[in-house]
Amino acid sequence: MINLKISENLMDDLDMDCTIYATLEKHFGYKSLRDGQMEVIKQILHHRDVFACMATGSGKSLCYQVPGFISPGITIVVCPMISLQHDQVNSLNKNRKVATYINSELDYREICNIQVDIANGKYKFLYLSPEKLLSDDMRVFLSSVEISTVVIDEAHCISQWGHDFRTSYRNIPQVTHLMKTSNMAAFTATATQNVCNDIIKSLNMENPYIYLGVSNRPNLEYKVSQKHSNSQVQLLSILQRQLLIDSSTIIVYVCKKKTIHELALYLNSRNMKVICYHGDMDKLEKTQAYDSFMDSSANVILATVAFGMGINKENVRMVVHFDIPNSIENYLQETGRAGRDGKKSTCVLLYSKSEANKKRYCLSDQQKLKFTQVMDFCCTSQCRRASLAKYQHTSGACSDQKCTAGSLNQSCDNCSEMCLLDCSVPACSGVDNKGIINQSDIPSQIVETKPFESDPVSKKTKSPLVKALKPDPVQLFKNGLSIFDCAHRTKMSDSSITNLVFKAIVNKTITDTDLNEHISSQKQCKLNSSIQKNNSDDTFQIKQETGADWNIIKLFVKLNDAGIFGKVVD
């Protein structure tokens, strides 16, 4: 028998503790648990619904795997990605085959054989995608199987507020009530209060036990730097500096597949061993890339956000965001893949105001709000760790999640006077014409980044009165924030911001260079022509012809009506 059948009615807390620790050591080789794990495990064993938000690397999987071994029946784990299913099943099957998955990779005969083995009690864990769980054949099969718990992994995918919204996740309750199970457990690493509430409501959880763990990862160092014009050389410099410190794995997240291939070509030409991972690769290519990543045969993996969810690789020493992530949730999920072994690791975010403005144009209003929060994080001069804590459900503990100044184990670029990695030096500093670092040129001390003028509280500001000042919307616009984002930051209307920007242009406080951050000279000319050709009130037609941002159109219409449009666009 794989499981230890125990009647909870006869098991007091002491007996349960002993059983949990015996199972933990037998199947996982551990003798102790981390904060929060024991209570979550006990609640699952007591057949209570559980929602747990626990930081990446804090041991979410153990919280349902330990009860899975103890309880009779099989644990169903709803898991969003095939690569994640492989990783979890392989990990559980190291000593004995106790877990399996059913997904699109298997043919009909293989699925039938697995179902027979499940019916005969061979497996303790079955991993399914939400789509497979909802299929008619699977519904019929699972209704005939003894199920101990239904686990929803990466539960943030359920919420329409979440950063990986997936419609099939919201239909899970249609199936779970047909199963012979008394409880459900949902786990995620990052979720705001709205997302937490939406997950619990969507899953129809009854009086759930809610565990909101501390999201702070004290071993992670957060750094943000402006992207240079020669960003490939800048990235090479960052990677080589890190590899001089530690030769472990680095993940570089990139938004576009085209950029991945361009970076790979450049880095490989500079003797950097690089692998790629993105959605357009075939199954064999993905498998090879995954294996190379897991066995550390390559130091650097360039990947889109499709890579890394739930993958347990302990020695990732750095995560670099070559492009700005879409949301803080994305950022936390992806940086969370660094330092899972508890050792010091670095998270670097490169951003460009011009790229940010281009990206905003393609986003919906709700997405723009999330993206603005990322830009706020980039531009702040305050503690980045505290900024991340404020965003999440742990806002009550923000004061406990600030960096310890000068501590080797807990720092961000805004709090630390000394860093192992310096991303703010000029791109070509310490790099020869082949892109190879001259070790003697590596600066020993971080160059302090100048506080952004958009941040009302400078690190050098001592007067407490300054903290009460609202951000200057004109200055925010000059710093590259869109009119929409300026309105969000200052809690003013779009039209009010437009009027202030209009006056600043008239008074020459905003220059042509500032305006070019929002719309290029070429597009300004196109917009000017469209306004002259159409009635100024016909902004819809102007929008169709130019594709410009609505607020920029309104601004240029005002300038045109005032007869000063030509002074702005030479």
Secondary structure in CASP SS format (residue, H / E / C, confidence):
PFRMAT SS
TARGET T0000
AUTHOR 0000-0000-0000
METHOD secondary structure of the structure
MODEL  1
M C 1.00
I C 1.00
N C 1.00
L C 1.00
K C 1.00
I C 1.00
S C 1.00
E C 1.00
N C 1.00
L C 1.00
M C 1.00
D C 1.00
D H 1.00
L H 1.00
D H 1.00
M H 1.00
D H 1.00
C H 1.00
T H 1.00
I H 1.00
Y H 1.00
A H 1.00
T H 1.00
L H 1.00
E H 1.00
K H 1.00
H H 1.00
F H 1.00
G C 1.00
Y C 1.00
K C 1.00
S C 1.00
L C 1.00
R C 1.00
D C 1.00
G C 1.00
Q H 1.00
M H 1.00
E H 1.00
V H 1.00
I H 1.00
K H 1.00
Q H 1.00
I H 1.00
L H 1.00
H C 1.00
H C 1.00
R C 1.00
D C 1.00
V E 1.00
F E 1.00
A E 1.00
C E 1.00
M C 1.00
A C 1.00
T C 1.00
G C 1.00
S C 1.00
G C 1.00
K H 1.00
S H 1.00
L H 1.00
C H 1.00
Y H 1.00
Q H 1.00
V H 1.00
P H 1.00
G H 1.00
F H 1.00
I H 1.00
S C 1.00
P C 1.00
G C 1.00
I E 1.00
T E 1.00
I E 1.00
V E 1.00
V E 1.00
C C 1.00
P C 1.00
M C 1.00
I H 1.00
S H 1.00
L H 1.00
Q H 1.00
H H 1.00
D H 1.00
Q H 1.00
V H 1.00
N H 1.00
S H 1.00
L H 1.00
N C 1.00
K C 1.00
N C 1.00
R C 1.00
K C 1.00
V C 1.00
A E 1.00
T E 1.00
Y E 1.00
I E 1.00
N C 1.00
S C 1.00
E C 1.00
L C 1.00
D C 1.00
Y H 1.00
R H 1.00
E H 1.00
I H 1.00
C H 1.00
N H 1.00
I H 1.00
Q H 1.00
V H 1.00
D H 1.00
I H 1.00
A H 1.00
N C 1.00
G C 1.00
K C 1.00
Y C 1.00
K C 1.00
F E 1.00
L E 1.00
Y E 1.00
L E 1.00
S C 1.00
P H 1.00
E H 1.00
K H 1.00
L H 1.00
L H 1.00
S C 1.00
D H 1.00
D H 1.00
M H 1.00
R H 1.00
V H 1.00
F H 1.00
L H 1.00
S C 1.00
S C 1.00
V C 1.00
E E 1.00
I E 1.00
S E 1.00
T E 1.00
V E 1.00
V E 1.00
I E 1.00
D C 1.00
E C 1.00
A H 1.00
H H 1.00
C H 1.00
I H 1.00
S C 1.00
Q C 1.00
W C 1.00
G C 1.00
H C 1.00
D C 1.00
F C 1.00
R C 1.00
T H 1.00
S H 1.00
Y H 1.00
R H 1.00
N C 1.00
I C 1.00
P H 1.00
Q H 1.00
V H 1.00
T H 1.00
H C 1.00
L C 1.00
M C 1.00
K E 1.00
T C 1.00
S C 1.00
N C 1.00
M E 1.00
A E 1.00
A E 1.00
F E 1.00
T E 1.00
A C 1.00
T C 1.00
A C 1.00
T C 1.00
Q H 1.00
N H 1.00
V H 1.00
C H 1.00
N H 1.00
D H 1.00
I H 1.00
I H 1.00
K H 1.00
S H 1.00
L C 1.00
N C 1.00
M C 1.00
E C 1.00
N C 1.00
P C 1.00
Y E 1.00
I E 1.00
Y E 1.00
L E 1.00
G C 1.00
V C 1.00
S C 1.00
N C 1.00
R C 1.00
P C 1.00
N C 1.00
L E 1.00
E E 1.00
Y E 1.00
K E 1.00
V E 1.00
S E 1.00
Q E 1.00
K C 1.00
H C 1.00
S C 1.00
N C 1.00
S H 1.00
Q H 1.00
V H 1.00
Q H 1.00
L H 1.00
L H 1.00
S H 1.00
I H 1.00
L H 1.00
Q H 1.00
R H 1.00
Q H 1.00
L H 1.00
L H 1.00
I H 1.00
D C 1.00
S C 1.00
S C 1.00
T E 1.00
I E 1.00
I E 1.00
V E 1.00
Y E 1.00
V C 1.00
C C 1.00
K C 1.00
K H 1.00
K H 1.00
T H 1.00
I H 1.00
H H 1.00
E H 1.00
L H 1.00
A H 1.00
L H 1.00
Y H 1.00
L H 1.00
N H 1.00
S H 1.00
R C 1.00
N C 1.00
M C 1.00
K C 1.00
V E 1.00
I E 1.00
C E 1.00
Y E 1.00
H C 1.00
G C 1.00
D C 1.00
M C 1.00
D C 1.00
K H 1.00
L H 1.00
E H 1.00
K H 1.00
T H 1.00
Q H 1.00
A H 1.00
Y H 1.00
D H 1.00
S H 1.00
F H 1.00
M H 1.00
D C 1.00
S C 1.00
S C 1.00
A C 1.00
N C 1.00
V E 1.00
I E 1.00
L E 1.00
A E 1.00
T C 1.00
V C 1.00
A C 1.00
F C 1.00
G C 1.00
M C 1.00
G C 1.00
I C 1.00
N C 1.00
K C 1.00
E C 1.00
N C 1.00
V E 1.00
R E 1.00
M E 1.00
V E 1.00
V E 1.00
H E 1.00
F C 1.00
D C 1.00
I C 1.00
P C 1.00
N C 1.00
S C 1.00
I H 1.00
E H 1.00
N H 1.00
Y H 1.00
L H 1.00
Q H 1.00
E H 1.00
T H 1.00
G C 1.00
R C 1.00
A C 1.00
G C 1.00
R C 1.00
D C 1.00
G C 1.00
K C 1.00
K C 1.00
S E 1.00
T E 1.00
C E 1.00
V E 1.00
L E 1.00
L E 1.00
Y E 1.00
S C 1.00
K H 1.00
S H 1.00
E H 1.00
A H 1.00
N H 1.00
K H 1.00
K H 1.00
R H 1.00
Y H 1.00
C C 1.00
L C 1.00
S C 1.00
D H 1.00
Q H 1.00
Q H 1.00
K H 1.00
L H 1.00
K H 1.00
F H 1.00
T H 1.00
Q H 1.00
V H 1.00
M H 1.00
D H 1.00
F H 1.00
C H 1.00
C H 1.00
T C 1.00
S C 1.00
Q C 1.00
C C 1.00
R H 1.00
R H 1.00
A H 1.00
S H 1.00
L H 1.00
A H 1.00
K H 1.00
Y H 1.00
Q C 1.00
H C 1.00
T C 1.00
S H 1.00
G H 1.00
A H 1.00
C H 1.00
S H 1.00
D H 1.00
Q H 1.00
K C 1.00
C C 1.00
T C 1.00
A C 1.00
G C 1.00
S C 1.00
L C 1.00
N C 1.00
Q C 1.00
S C 1.00
C E 1.00
D C 1.00
N C 1.00
C C 1.00
S C 1.00
E C 1.00
M C 1.00
C C 1.00
L C 1.00
L C 1.00
D C 1.00
C C 1.00
S C 1.00
V C 1.00
P C 1.00
A C 1.00
C C 1.00
S C 1.00
G C 1.00
V E 1.00
D C 1.00
N C 1.00
K C 1.00
G C 1.00
I C 1.00
I E 1.00
N C 1.00
Q H 1.00
S H 1.00
D H 1.00
I C 1.00
P C 1.00
S C 1.00
Q C 1.00
I C 1.00
V C 1.00
E C 1.00
T C 1.00
K C 1.00
P C 1.00
F C 1.00
E C 1.00
S C 1.00
D C 1.00
P C 1.00
V C 1.00
S C 1.00
K C 1.00
K C 1.00
T C 1.00
K C 1.00
S C 1.00
P H 1.00
L H 1.00
V H 1.00
K H 1.00
A H 1.00
L C 1.00
K C 1.00
P C 1.00
D C 1.00
P H 1.00
V H 1.00
Q H 1.00
L H 1.00
F H 1.00
K H 1.00
N C 1.00
G C 1.00
L C 1.00
S C 1.00
I H 1.00
F H 1.00
D H 1.00
C H 1.00
A H 1.00
H H 1.00
R H 1.00
T H 1.00
K C 1.00
M C 1.00
S C 1.00
D H 1.00
S H 1.00
S H 1.00
I H 1.00
T H 1.00
N H 1.00
L H 1.00
V H 1.00
F H 1.00
K H 1.00
A H 1.00
I H 1.00
V H 1.00
N C 1.00
K C 1.00
T C 1.00
I C 1.00
T C 1.00
D H 1.00
T H 1.00
D H 1.00
L H 1.00
N H 1.00
E C 1.00
H C 1.00
I C 1.00
S C 1.00
S H 1.00
Q H 1.00
K H 1.00
Q H 1.00
C H 1.00
K H 1.00
L H 1.00
N H 1.00
S H 1.00
S H 1.00
I H 1.00
Q H 1.00
K H 1.00
N C 1.00
N C 1.00
S C 1.00
D C 1.00
D C 1.00
T H 1.00
F H 1.00
Q H 1.00
I H 1.00
K H 1.00
Q H 1.00
E H 1.00
T H 1.00
G C 1.00
A C 1.00
D C 1.00
W H 1.00
N H 1.00
I H 1.00
I H 1.00
K H 1.00
L H 1.00
F H 1.00
V H 1.00
K H 1.00
L H 1.00
N H 1.00
D H 1.00
A C 1.00
G C 1.00
I C 1.00
F H 1.00
G H 1.00
K H 1.00
V H 1.00
V C 1.00
D C 1.00
END
